[in-house]
Amino acid sequence: MRLPRDIGGEELARLLIRYGYMVTRQTGSHIRLTTQREGEHHLTIPAHTDLRLGTLNSILQEVSRHIKKDKNDLIQELWP
């Protein structure tokens, strides 16, 4: 599954709400998300207008590891 090429950090943060992530703080150009599902997990996302593919891939890998779901399934759920 291809990653979207035009997603920003704030949009990704909104999409991750469905997995229990909430914005806990924003410092400068970075958004800090936290979830209590499956144990506490923190995630930092750059608040850029377009995330680089490597950065987006890394964030999605981290989320998929934490929620114990295949990354491709996660991508399909986020961008049907």
N, C-alpha and C positions, 0 to 999 in steps of 0.2 A: 504494500500500500504506500502510495506517495504521500509525503508530508506536504502540507499547504505551504506555498511560497510567500504568502502575504499576510501572515498573522503577526499581530503585535503582542507585547507582553501583557497589557491590560486585558485584551480579548482572551488570551490564554488563561489568565487568572479567573475571569468570569466563567469560562468553560469548566475549569477544575472545581467549581463550587459543587457540582453534582457528585463529586467524589469526596465531599466533606471538607475540602480545603477552604479556609477563610483568610482574608487579608488581615494580618496581625499588625503590620506596620509598613511604611514606605519611607525609605531613607534615600534621598537623592533620586537617582534613576533606577532604583531596584525595589521590587515589591517582595515582601516576605509573606509567605503563605504557611499556614499550620493546619494540620488535621489531627484529630484524636482517634480516627478510625484505624483499626488494626494496630493501635499503639501510636504514640505521638511521633509526628514526622514534620520536619520543617523543609521548606523549599524556597529558594530565592530565584526570582525571575527578573531579568532586565526589563524595564518599562520602555523599551524602544518601540518605534512604530512598526518595524519589520524585524523579527528575530532571524538570526542566521540559522541555516539548516542544522549545523552541528550543535548549536545551543538548544534549539527546539528538540532535536533528537535526544540529547542528553537529559533534558528535563523530562521528556516522555518516558525514557528508560527508567529514570529514578521513580517516577510515579507508578509505572507498571510493576516494578519490583516491590514497591511498598504495598500496593493493593492486590498483589499476587495475580496479575492478569497479563496475558500476552500483549506486547506492545502493539502489534497489528490490530488486535481486537479493540484496544483502547483508542487507536487512531480512528477506526471505523465508527466507534460510538461518539467520538467528539466531532467528526466531520462525516456525516452519513452521505 
